Amino acid sequence: NFLFSGWANRGPHLWAIEQATLPLVAGTATYNCPTGIVAVLEMVVRRDSVDTPVFPMARDEYLAIPNKTYQGLPNRFWFDRDAAQPTVTFWNVPENNTDQIIYFYMRQLQDAGMGSNTPDIPYRWQEALTAGLAAKLAEKYSPEREQGLIAKAELAYRTAYQEDRERAPTTTRVS
């Protein structure tokens, strides 16, 4: 579990990204997020079959908004993952009940349970998992081997992480 929590802190992993839909309620700015959400990655608001990006903002940016009750098409969101129940707050505050938020989020990696569960990783991450576990065990049971095993675990992690990506080309159009 410590290994998985460390991996979650290092960035999004494709196998832990999920899509969700959130129906908006007119006049309601803040919504509870799914249990185990680690980060909101991308978001759009869908109105009449048209998607419009909704961009993240930091806590201090949200605090600086003078009129937090202004209603309109949401175009910014603040994700508060530090709360006991993670929330997302929109600005502009939704103005109707027909809009939907469509978003991708990274969920918490599933824990190992009692050790008999199948690890929450794809095949291409097996070497990183075993190398990481060996390094974690060496900390307690074989400290003289720990540094070498940490180096191997880091290399295996970087190799897996470099392949854990979408393979779509990115293009930029200049008008």
N, C-alpha and C positions, 0 to 999 in steps of 0.2 A: 504494500500500500504506500510506503514511503517513496518507493521508486516511481510509482504512478503519479503521486502528487508532485514530485519533482519534475516529471515530464510535463504535466499540465501547466506548470509555471514557465516552461520554456517555449510555449507557443501552441498554436492550433495544430491539431492532428486530424487529417481527413476522416479517419474512421470515427472520430468523436464529434463530427459536425452534423447537426440535424436542422431541419427546417420546421418552422412553426407558423401558425396563422393566429392572429389576435384580432377579434372583432372589436371595433372601437365603439365607445358610448359617448354621445354628445355631452360635453361639459366635464368629462372625466379625464384628468391628466395622467394619473399614476395607476399602474397595473402591476399585479404580482407576476413574476416570471416562473417558469417551470423549476421544480426542485432540482438542484444539481447543476444549474447553469453556471458556467465559468466566465463566458464572454459573449457579447453580441458582436457578430462579425459584419454582417451587411443587413440593410433594412430598406424596404420600400413601403409606401402607403398606396393601396390600390383603391381607386375611385372610378367607378363606371368603366372597368376593365383597362384603365390606364395606370401604370406604375410610375410613381415619382419617388426618387431617392429621399431617404431620411438620414441625416448625418449626425454622428455622435457629437456630444459636447461634454466638457468636464464639469465637475461639481461647481467650480468657481464661475464658469460661464453661465450655468443655470442660475446661480445665486445673483448674478449681475442683471438678469432680465428684470426690467422694472415692472412690467404688467404680466404676471404669470397666469392670469385668467383669460387673456386674449384668445378668442376662438378663431379657428381657421383650419386650413389643411396643415397637418403636422409636417414640419420639415427638419426638426432637430429632436434628439432624444438624449436623455441622461440615464445611463445604466448604473444603478447603485447596487454593486455586488457585495458591499460590505455589510449590508443589513442582514439580520437573521433570516429574513425572507427577501431575496433579491427582487428589486423592482425596476421598472422602466417608466420614466416620466417624459411626456411629450410637450413640446412647444412648437407650434401653436397647440392649444388645447383642442382636441377633436370637436368639430362643429356639427357632426351628424352621426347617425347610427348605421350608415351604410358603408362607411370606409372600413378597410381591413389593413392590418399591418402584416406583411409577409417578411419573415426574417430568418437568417441562418445564425445559429449559435453553437458554441462549443460546450458540450456537456462534460460533467465530471467523469473521469475515467472510472469504470467500475472497479470496486476493490476486489481483492483476491478471495474474500470470503474465508472459508475454512481450509483453503489450500487445495481443495479438490475441484474447484471451478476451472473452467477453461478461461485462460487470460483474455482480457478485453483488448486484444491486439490483432492486427492482420498478420498473415504469414511473413511478410517482408520485415516485420519487426521482431521476429523470434530471436535473432542473434543479439540485438540490443537488449532484449529482456534478460536473456541468460547472462550476458556480460554484466549488466547492471546488477542483477541479483548476486553474482559472484563477488562483485566489488562491495556490495552492502554486507554480505556475510563475512568477508575478509576483515572488515572493520572490527568485528567481534572475535572471530575465530582464528584469524591468521594475519595479524597486523603487519607482519613483515612482507606480505604479498600485496597489501592494500594499494599502494601507489601504482604498481604495475597493472593491477586489475582495474583501477579507476581509469588509467590511460586507455586500456582496451575497451572499457565500457563507453568512454567518451567518443572514441573512433566509431564504434558500432552505432551509437546514437546518431552521430552526425551523418553517417552513411545512410541510415534509414530515414532520417529527417529530410535529407536532400531528395530522396525519392518519393517522399510523402507530399506530393504536389499535383496540382491539376496540370494537364499537358496542353492547355489551350493557348495559342499565341495571343499576345497582347499587341494591339495596333492602336496608333494614335493618328487621328485625322486632323490636319491643319487646314483651316479654311482660308 
